[in-house]
Amino acid sequence: MLELKHVTIHYEKAEALKGISLEVSEKAIVTLIGSNGAGKSTVLRAISGIKTLTTGEILFQGKRIDGLSPVEIVRMGIVQVPEGRMLFSEMTVQENLYVGAYLQKEKREIAKTLEEVFALFPILKLRQKQTAGSMSGGEQQMLALGRGLMAKPRVLLLDEPSLGLAPIVVEEIMLLLAKINQQGIAVLLVEQNAYEALKIARRAYVLETGNIVMTGESGKLFNDAYVKKAFLGI
């Protein structure tokens, strides 16, 4: 469904990604784990059209999308929920959600999608008149996810959704990601919390200093000695 082929990216002279290849199958959860500075967020920026490739190509449904604008990529159904949530803190929950539906034109379809988001995140319906900045970290992350869903994604790109959240809230967010996936939405999850990411993903890639050093089914990587030592603290 979504495929990166031999992608290289530079920040000036520094090589951030070194010819990496990865694939997200339709309706799958795939996770990309690695330490800070490994290049995980750069992968998402490349897919979203925010960062230009030096070499390689990115395909969606067999068609190249590298070189397209971020707006065109969102319109195709590839939507990113950024690290740090990046909400409009002075705007209400409802207003933030409507921002996610900016490219949608049918009012009836927007209203339907909004109700679907409220069904998945009931707290957002209760808080819809509240400003985003006054919510807890977990509620803000739910809002960020809800805003992404308002764009009607086929693939959801998630950058560190567990960042700064208490363990019990992280578990709740991961359960919600599984529910989103059950609706037929593919997920590419960039996550430092390798334990939680490997629990919900079907397939995983390990990124180190711009290189994919390991890939396989999440269950196998979960039991790999190197992954246990480097990322699971076992």
C-alpha positions, 0 to 999 in steps of 0.5 A: 500500500505504502512503500519507501524504496532506497530513500536517502535524505540529507539535512545540508551535508548530513545524511539523515536516511541512508537508502532505507526501504520499508512497506506498510501493507493495507490495514496493517499496523507497522512500527518504526522504533529507534533511539533519538536522532535515528531518523524516525521523524524524518521518515514521516516528514518524507512520506508527508511531503515535508522533506525532499528526498535526495534519492529513492522513491515513495509509492502509494498504491503503486504510484509515486508520491515523492515530489507531491505537495503535503496538501496533495498527499493528505488529499490522497489519504495519508495523514500525519499526527505530529510529535507534540500534538501541535494543537491550536491551544486557544481554539476549542476541541470542536474547532481543532477537529474541524481544522482536520476536515479542512479538505472535506467539502460535504457538510453532511460527511463532515458531520458524520465523521465528527460523530464517528470521532466522538464515538471513538473518543467520548471525552472529546464530545464532552469537552468540545467547547473547551479550549484544547490547551486546558485539557490533560496530556492524554486528552490532547493526544486523543484530540490530535488523533481525532483531528487526524481522523477528520481528514478521512485517512487511509494511512495514519502516520503517528509520531511519538503518540506516547510522548510525555504521557503516564504509562496508564494513559499510554496503554489507553492510547495504544488500545485506541490505535488498535480500534482505529486500525480495526476500522480499516485504517493502516498505521505507521507508528513511530515510537520510542516506547518499543514495548507498547509499539511491538505489542500492537504492531504486526511488523516492525523496523529498527532504525539506527543512525539512518539505517534499517538494521532489522525488520520482521514480525513484531513478535519475533523482534520482541523476543530478539536478544538485541531488541530486548537489550537495546530497546526493552531494557531486558 
